[in-house]
Amino acid sequence: MLCLVGTGVFACFSYPLNYPFVRLMVVFCAALIMKHETRSLKISKGFFSIIKLVVLVVTVALLVLTRNMFYDEYRWNTIAQRSLAGETKAVMPDYTHLYKTMNRNGLFHYNYAAELNFIDENKKSNKYFHEASHYMNNIDLQLHMADNYQKMKQYKDAEKCLLEAHYMIPNRFIPLYRLAKLYEETNRPEDVKKTAEELIVKPIKILSPEVLTIRLEMKELINKLN
């Protein structure tokens, strides 16, 4: 019961049932709970034979499905490695083919959309990012969507995505930095200054060259505006 409660609490903040092991543990724990059920059911032999046949058919179907899933995962890994090696455009037809069988996999949606973003197919990329958001939604997804919108000159939608990314993890610098650059591109000096000042006074959790560079750039931007 504690295991099921822990999974339920975890599910309020993440996606634990995306992992086969967690699904297996949920079924296992539920089975242990039912093991202590004191009620007994009287089932006729004929009906019990039907149940066994149904279970056998379902098991075989699940084994076939699992085999197909393993094959798709293997193909996905192969084309992802080729994309990392610089063959992104060449493997796009393979991604399109795999989409037919992996269209319920949020990670696949995200990866496919990110590859489309990399080759500047922005409209198509955001279509798959929207689909991915139904299975998983995080700061990286929102930043990618904002990049697509910005490249398509859809600045209001880009701003909305950047603000959502900022609200997801307020201590991150990148969403606000990208927001300041968006305001600069769209000639909104007051918003640029406000966002830049917020970045300068923002507490630093982990000091890094990237954060220091952002702060320096924001100071220069404010001086330029003044």
C-alpha positions in Angstrom: 0.0 0.0 0.0 2.9 2.4 0.8 4.4 1.6 -2.6 1.1 2.5 -4.3 0.7 5.7 -2.3 4.3 6.7 -3.1 3.7 6.2 -6.8 0.5 8.2 -6.5 2.3 11.1 -4.9 5.1 10.9 -7.4 2.5 11.0 -10.2 1.4 14.4 -9.0 4.7 15.9 -10.0 6.1 13.7 -12.7 5.2 10.8 -15.0 6.2 7.5 -13.2 3.8 5.3 -15.2 5.9 6.1 -18.3 8.4 3.6 -17.0 7.7 -0.2 -17.4 9.3 -1.1 -14.1 6.9 1.2 -12.2 3.9 -0.2 -14.0 5.1 -3.7 -13.1 5.5 -2.7 -9.5 2.0 -1.2 -9.4 0.5 -4.5 -10.7 2.6 -6.5 -8.3 1.6 -4.5 -5.3 -2.1 -4.6 -6.3 -1.7 -8.4 -6.6 -0.2 -8.7 -3.1 -3.1 -6.6 -1.7 -5.6 -8.9 -3.4 -3.8 -11.9 -2.1 -5.2 -11.2 1.4 -8.7 -10.8 0.1 -10.8 -13.2 2.3 -13.8 -13.4 0.0 -14.0 -16.5 -2.3 -15.6 -16.7 -5.7 -17.3 -19.8 -7.0 -16.5 -20.2 -10.7 -17.7 -23.0 -12.9 -15.1 -25.1 -14.7 -16.5 -24.0 -18.1 -16.2 -20.3 -17.3 -12.8 -20.9 -15.8 -11.6 -22.5 -19.1 -12.9 -19.4 -21.0 -10.9 -17.2 -18.6 -7.7 -19.2 -19.1 -8.2 -19.0 -22.9 -8.7 -15.2 -22.8 -5.6 -14.8 -20.6 -3.6 -16.9 -23.0 -4.7 -14.8 -26.0 -4.0 -11.5 -24.2 -0.6 -12.7 -23.1 0.4 -13.7 -26.6 -0.9 -10.3 -27.9 1.2 -8.5 -25.3 4.3 -10.5 -26.2 3.9 -9.5 -29.9 3.3 -5.9 -28.9 6.4 -5.9 -26.6 8.5 -7.4 -29.4 7.3 -4.6 -31.8 8.0 -2.0 -29.1 11.6 -3.3 -28.7 12.1 -3.2 -32.5 10.8 0.4 -32.7 13.0 1.5 -29.8 16.0 -0.1 -31.5 15.2 1.6 -34.8 14.7 4.9 -33.0 18.1 4.6 -31.3 19.8 3.9 -34.6 18.4 6.9 -36.4 18.9 9.2 -33.4 22.6 8.2 -33.4 22.8 9.0 -37.1 21.2 12.4 -36.5 23.8 13.2 -33.8 26.5 12.2 -36.4 25.2 15.0 -38.7 22.7 13.1 -40.9 19.6 14.8 -39.5 17.9 15.5 -42.9 18.7 12.1 -44.2 16.9 10.3 -41.3 13.8 12.4 -41.4 11.9 9.8 -43.5 12.8 7.2 -40.9 11.3 9.4 -38.2 8.1 9.9 -40.2 7.9 6.1 -40.7 8.4 5.4 -37.0 5.8 8.0 -36.0 3.1 5.6 -37.3 3.8 3.1 -34.5 5.4 5.4 -31.8 2.8 8.2 -31.9 1.9 7.5 -28.2 5.5 7.8 -27.0 6.0 11.3 -25.5 9.8 11.0 -25.6 9.7 10.1 -29.3 7.4 13.1 -30.0 9.9 15.3 -28.2 12.9 13.9 -30.1 11.2 14.1 -33.5 10.1 17.7 -32.8 13.6 18.7 -31.6 15.2 17.3 -34.8 12.7 19.2 -36.9 13.6 22.4 -35.0 17.2 21.7 -35.7 16.6 21.8 -39.5 14.3 24.8 -39.2 11.0 23.0 -40.0 9.5 25.2 -37.3 5.7 24.8 -38.0 5.9 21.0 -38.2 8.2 20.9 -35.2 5.7 22.8 -33.0 3.0 20.4 -34.1 4.9 17.5 -32.6 5.9 19.5 -29.5 2.2 20.2 -28.9 1.5 16.4 -29.1 4.5 15.7 -26.8 3.1 18.1 -24.2 0.1 15.8 -23.7 2.5 13.1 -22.4 5.3 15.3 -20.9 5.7 19.0 -20.5 8.8 20.6 -19.2 11.0 23.7 -19.5 13.0 22.4 -22.5 9.9 21.7 -24.5 8.6 25.2 -23.9 11.9 26.8 -24.9 12.0 24.8 -28.1 8.5 25.9 -28.9 9.4 29.5 -28.2 12.3 29.2 -30.6 10.0 27.9 -33.3 7.5 30.6 -32.8 10.2 33.3 -32.8 11.7 32.1 -36.1 8.1 32.2 -37.6 7.7 35.8 -36.3 4.8 34.7 -34.0 6.1 36.7 -31.1 3.0 36.6 -28.8 3.1 32.8 -28.8 6.9 32.8 -28.3 6.4 35.1 -25.3 3.7 32.9 -23.8 6.0 29.8 -24.0 8.9 31.7 -22.5 6.8 32.9 -19.6 5.5 29.4 -19.0 9.0 28.0 -19.0 10.0 30.7 -16.4 7.0 29.9 -14.2 7.9 26.2 -14.3 11.3 26.7 -12.8 11.6 30.4 -11.6 15.2 30.2 -10.6 16.4 29.4 -14.1 18.1 32.2 -16.0 17.6 31.1 -19.6 13.9 31.7 -20.0 14.1 35.3 -18.8 17.3 35.8 -20.9 15.5 34.6 -24.0 12.5 36.8 -23.1 14.7 39.9 -22.8 16.2 39.1 -26.3 12.7 38.6 -27.7 11.6 42.0 -26.3 14.7 43.5 -27.8 13.9 42.0 -31.2 10.4 43.3 -31.1 11.4 46.8 -30.0 9.9 46.8 -26.5 12.6 48.8 -24.5 10.6 49.0 -21.3 10.0 45.3 -21.1 13.7 44.7 -22.0 14.9 46.9 -19.2 12.5 45.3 -16.7 13.5 41.8 -17.6 17.2 42.6 -17.7 17.0 44.2 -14.2 15.3 41.1 -12.9 18.1 38.9 -14.3 20.8 41.1 -12.7 19.3 40.9 -9.2 18.2 37.3 -9.5 19.8 35.0 -6.8 22.3 32.5 -8.3 21.9 29.0 -7.1 24.8 27.5 -9.0 27.5 29.9 -10.2 28.5 29.2 -13.8 30.2 31.0 -16.7 26.9 31.0 -18.6 25.1 32.9 -15.8 27.9 35.4 -15.4 27.8 36.0 -19.2 24.0 36.6 -19.1 24.4 39.1 -16.3 27.2 41.0 -18.1 25.1 41.1 -21.3 22.1 42.4 -19.4 24.1 45.1 -17.8 25.4 46.2 -21.2 21.9 46.1 -22.6 20.6 48.4 -19.8 23.5 50.8 -20.4 22.7 50.8 -24.1 19.0 51.6 -23.4 19.9 54.4 -20.9 
